[in-house]
């Protein structure tokens, strides 16, 4: 009888440890995903602001430049903006700091 009680106690302890470990792993994964999502949203808004900055600050200056089919780059700490001037439109691309293309925009080239 005592050996059966010891065996069931050991099994109960092992099952409890397994449940605690699985709960811990779930918590670690959720923290990792949460921090990843926060980082992604921060990057998203930063790049969105970069695109707005390009439109508000540089676009009028760029429109005065001659047509240039080659890409030119404006570098920031958090990413970069590449743009080229066509006769009809200005195409600009916003990149993350990891060189991943975030978004491509087109604006009419009104001189």
C-alpha positions as CSV (number, residue, x, y, z in Angstrom):
1,X,0.0,0.0,0.0
2,X,2.8,2.4,0.8
3,X,4.6,1.7,-2.5
4,X,1.4,2.5,-4.4
5,X,0.9,5.7,-2.5
6,X,4.6,6.7,-3.2
7,X,4.1,5.8,-6.9
8,X,1.0,8.0,-7.2
9,X,2.7,10.8,-5.4
10,X,5.7,10.7,-7.8
11,X,3.3,10.6,-10.8
12,X,1.4,13.6,-9.4
13,X,4.6,15.5,-8.9
14,X,5.8,14.7,-12.4
15,X,2.5,15.7,-13.9
16,X,2.6,18.9,-11.9
17,X,6.1,19.7,-13.1
18,X,5.1,19.0,-16.7
19,X,2.2,21.4,-16.4
20,X,4.3,24.1,-14.9
21,X,6.9,23.7,-17.6
22,X,4.3,23.9,-20.4
23,X,2.8,27.0,-18.7
24,X,6.2,28.6,-18.5
25,X,6.9,27.9,-22.2
26,X,3.5,29.4,-23.2
27,X,4.4,32.5,-21.1
28,X,7.8,32.8,-22.8
29,X,6.3,32.5,-26.2
30,X,3.6,35.1,-25.5
31,X,6.2,37.6,-24.2
32,X,8.4,37.0,-27.3
33,X,5.5,37.6,-29.6
34,X,4.3,40.6,-27.7
35,X,7.8,42.3,-27.8
36,X,8.1,41.3,-31.5
37,X,4.7,42.9,-32.2
38,X,5.6,46.1,-30.3
39,X,8.9,46.3,-32.3
40,X,7.0,45.8,-35.6
41,X,4.4,48.5,-34.8
42,X,7.2,50.9,-33.7
43,X,9.0,50.3,-37.0
44,X,5.7,50.7,-38.9
45,X,5.0,54.1,-37.4
46,X,8.6,55.2,-37.8
47,X,8.6,54.4,-41.5
48,X,5.2,55.9,-42.0
49,X,6.5,59.1,-40.4
50,X,9.6,58.9,-42.7
51,X,7.3,58.7,-45.7
52,X,5.3,61.8,-44.5
53,X,8.6,63.6,-43.8
54,X,9.7,62.9,-47.4
55,X,6.4,64.3,-48.8
56,X,6.4,67.4,-46.6
57,X,10.0,68.3,-46.5
58,X,11.7,67.1,-49.7
59,X,9.1,66.7,-52.3
60,X,8.9,70.4,-53.3
61,X,12.7,70.5,-53.5
62,X,12.9,67.3,-55.5
63,X,10.3,68.5,-58.0
64,X,12.7,71.3,-59.0
65,X,15.4,68.8,-59.9
66,X,15.7,67.5,-63.5
67,X,14.4,64.1,-64.6
68,X,16.7,61.4,-63.3
69,X,15.8,57.7,-63.9
70,X,18.4,56.5,-61.4
71,X,17.5,56.0,-57.8
72,X,18.9,58.5,-55.2
73,X,18.9,57.7,-51.5
74,X,18.2,59.7,-48.3
75,X,19.6,57.8,-45.3
76,X,18.2,57.9,-41.7
77,X,19.1,56.0,-38.6
78,X,15.9,53.9,-38.8
79,X,15.9,53.3,-42.5
80,X,16.2,54.9,-45.9
81,X,14.2,56.4,-48.7
82,X,15.1,55.8,-52.3
83,X,13.5,57.9,-55.0
84,X,13.7,58.5,-58.7
85,X,12.3,61.3,-60.8
86,X,10.4,60.4,-64.0
87,X,8.9,62.9,-66.4
88,X,5.4,62.1,-65.2
89,X,5.9,60.9,-61.6
90,X,8.2,60.6,-58.7
91,X,8.5,57.1,-57.3
92,X,9.8,56.7,-53.8
93,X,10.4,53.7,-51.6
94,X,10.7,53.5,-47.9
95,X,13.0,50.8,-46.5
96,X,13.5,49.6,-42.9
97,X,16.9,49.5,-41.3
98,X,17.1,45.8,-42.2
99,X,16.9,46.7,-45.9
100,X,13.4,45.3,-46.2
101,X,11.1,47.2,-48.5
102,X,8.3,48.7,-46.5
103,X,6.2,50.5,-49.2
104,X,6.5,52.0,-52.6
105,X,4.7,55.3,-53.4
106,X,4.1,57.3,-56.6
107,X,3.4,61.0,-56.7
108,X,2.7,63.0,-59.8
109,X,5.6,65.2,-60.9
110,X,4.0,68.6,-61.2
111,X,6.5,71.3,-62.1
